[in-house]
Amino acid sequence: MIGEIRDSVSMQLALDAALSGQLVLTTIHAGNTFEVIPRIKELGGSTSHIASSLIGVVAQRLVRRLCSCKESRAIQSWELNLFKAIESPEPLTHIMDAVGCTKCNYTGFSGQIPVFEFWEKTIDGLRLKNGRAGFDNCQRGERSSVWYHRPYGILGKEHAMAGTIILLEDAEINRKIVSKFLQNLGFQVLEGANGEDGFELLEQCEADGIQVVAIVSDMLMPLVDGPTFVRDLRENVKYESLPIIFMTTATDKSFLLQAKNLKAGYILKPVDGSQLETQLRALTK
């Protein structure tokens, strides 16, 4: 057991032990299970070693527990859609609401309980070709015979977002991860590596009659970077109010100011799926 992997030395130690046949349990800081892969690569893990040694990832979130003063009520149809993916031996007809009492200081909640996101490699994953196939599926976050992903929750159809989003990111692994986030929200995603790709994708959508509802773009990209692409885009009346979100690892205030001046949202990498969803819902409503 390795308490925490936070540098290349502890990462190599964990990989070496796993490749020798030992069961290694450890922790690593990442936003969710998808982001563990790029995090391992940042710390020096190779593609083949990851595919050969990683058998599963568990991410945890803590949510507030309802106090004993909770009250039961009939579930509404839109709420029921949120639970469609949960297998239950009995039909779900009622849920609990927070109330508040002296015991919970009138908050309605007492303590916390964990919820988990689980990502495991199946037995078929042992048949990897040079350790590559399974890792590619892992990058795409696809539900496949090699990797299986159980998210925190699945939105019902009534709450799924819809439309086409252009995603621009030069780092392929980051692009695939963010693309999966967007697809889980119900979007069709068109991918590009820089601003030039962005203009080509917009032209293609216009020619095909496809409406683009938003653009999610990295700020620092080769050839044509994010701010240059958006600045030129805003000069076109058709795209003056198109929702745009910038992604970046930079925390400098000048980047935030650039985003605001271009009427764009701003989110830090590694991208958190819930934050991305919140910004998209706010910009596209």
VENLINMO-V553212 format. One record per residue. N is the residue number from 1. RES is the residue in three letters. D_LAST is the distance of its C-alpha to the last C-alpha in whole Angstrom. Layout:
N&RES&D_LAST, N&RES&D_LAST
This chain:
1&MET&47, 2&ILE&45, 3&GLY&43, 4&GLU&41, 5&ILE&40, 6&ARG&40, 7&ASP&42, 8&SER&43, 9&VAL&46, 10&SER&45, 11&MET&43, 12&GLN&46, 13&LEU&48, 14&ALA&45, 15&LEU&45, 16&ASP&49, 17&ALA&49, 18&ALA&47, 19&LEU&49, 20&SER&52, 21&GLY&51, 22&GLN&50, 23&LEU&47, 24&VAL&45, 25&LEU&43, 26&THR&41, 27&THR&38, 28&ILE&35, 29&HIS&33, 30&ALA&29, 31&GLY&26, 32&ASN&26, 33&THR&28, 34&PHE&27, 35&GLU&28, 36&VAL&31, 37&ILE&33, 38&PRO&32, 39&ARG&33, 40&ILE&36, 41&LYS&37, 42&GLU&36, 43&LEU&39, 44&GLY&41, 45&GLY&41, 46&SER&42, 47&THR&40, 48&SER&43, 49&HIS&43, 50&ILE&40, 51&ALA&40, 52&SER&44, 53&SER&43, 54&LEU&40, 55&ILE&40, 56&GLY&36, 57&VAL&34, 58&VAL&33, 59&ALA&30, 60&GLN&30, 61&ARG&27, 62&LEU&28, 63&VAL&27, 64&ARG&28, 65&ARG&30, 66&LEU&31, 67&CYS&34, 68&SER&36, 69&CYS&35, 70&LYS&32, 71&GLU&32, 72&SER&31, 73&ARG&29, 74&ALA&28, 75&ILE&25, 76&GLN&23, 77&SER&22, 78&TRP&18, 79&GLU&20, 80&LEU&23, 81&ASN&20, 82&LEU&20, 83&PHE&24, 84&LYS&24, 85&ALA&25, 86&ILE&28, 87&GLU&31, 88&SER&33, 89&PRO&36, 90&GLU&35, 91&PRO&32, 92&LEU&30, 93&THR&30, 94&HIS&30, 95&ILE&28, 96&MET&29, 97&ASP&27, 98&ALA&28, 99&VAL&30, 100&GLY&32, 101&CYS&36, 102&THR&39, 103&LYS&39, 104&CYS&35, 105&ASN&35, 106&TYR&33, 107&THR&30, 108&GLY&30, 109&PHE&31, 110&SER&34, 111&GLY&34, 112&GLN&32, 113&ILE&32, 114&PRO&31, 115&VAL&28, 116&PHE&29, 117&GLU&28, 118&PHE&31, 119&TRP&32, 120&GLU&35, 121&LYS&37, 122&THR&39, 123&ILE&43, 124&ASP&42, 125&GLY&41, 126&LEU&44, 127&ARG&45, 128&LEU&43, 129&LYS&45, 130&ASN&46, 131&GLY&43, 132&ARG&40, 133&ALA&39, 134&GLY&37, 135&PHE&36, 136&ASP&34, 137&ASN&32, 138&CYS&32, 139&GLN&30, 140&ARG&28, 141&GLY&27, 142&GLU&28, 143&ARG&29, 144&SER&33, 145&SER&36, 146&VAL&37, 147&TRP&34, 148&TYR&32, 149&HIS&29, 150&ARG&28, 151&PRO&24, 152&TYR&24, 153&GLY&21, 154&ILE&20, 155&LEU&17, 156&GLY&18, 157&LYS&16, 158&GLU&14, 159&HIS&12, 160&ALA&12, 161&MET&10, 162&ALA&11, 163&GLY&12, 164&THR&14, 165&ILE&14, 166&ILE&17, 167&LEU&19, 168&LEU&22, 169&GLU&24, 170&ASP&28, 171&ALA&29, 172&GLU&29, 173&ILE&29, 174&ASN&26, 175&ARG&24, 176&LYS&25, 177&ILE&24, 178&VAL&20, 179&SER&20, 180&LYS&21, 181&PHE&18, 182&LEU&16, 183&GLN&18, 184&ASN&18, 185&LEU&14, 186&GLY&14, 187&PHE&14, 188&GLN&17, 189&VAL&18, 190&LEU&21, 191&GLU&23, 192&GLY&25, 193&ALA&27, 194&ASN&27, 195&GLY&25, 196&GLU&28, 197&ASP&26, 198&GLY&23, 199&PHE&24, 200&GLU&26, 201&LEU&23, 202&LEU&21, 203&GLU&24, 204&GLN&25, 205&CYS&21, 206&GLU&22, 207&ALA&25, 208&ASP&24, 209&GLY&21, 210&ILE&19, 211&GLN&15, 212&VAL&14, 213&VAL&10, 214&ALA&11, 215&ILE&15, 216&VAL&16, 217&SER&19, 218&ASP&22, 219&MET&24, 220&LEU&28, 221&MET&28, 222&PRO&32, 223&LEU&32, 224&VAL&29, 225&ASP&27, 226&GLY&23, 227&PRO&24, 228&THR&26, 229&PHE&24, 230&VAL&21, 231&ARG&23, 232&ASP&24, 233&LEU&21, 234&ARG&20, 235&GLU&23, 236&ASN&22, 237&VAL&20, 238&LYS&18, 239&TYR&16, 240&GLU&16, 241&SER&13, 242&LEU&12, 243&PRO&10, 244&ILE&13, 245&ILE&14, 246&PHE&18, 247&MET&20, 248&THR&24, 249&THR&27, 250&ALA&28, 251&THR&27, 252&ASP&29, 253&LYS&27, 254&SER&28, 255&PHE&25, 256&LEU&23, 257&LEU&24, 258&GLN&23, 259&ALA&20, 260&LYS&19, 261&ASN&21, 262&LEU&19, 263&LYS&16, 264&ALA&15, 265&GLY&14, 266&TYR&17, 267&ILE&18, 268&LEU&22, 269&LYS&24, 270&PRO&25, 271&VAL&21, 272&ASP&20, 273&GLY&18, 274&SER&16, 275&GLN&16, 276&LEU&14, 277&GLU&12, 278&THR&11, 279&GLN&10, 280&LEU&8, 281&ARG&6, 282&ALA&6, 283&LEU&6, 284&THR&4, 285&LYS&0
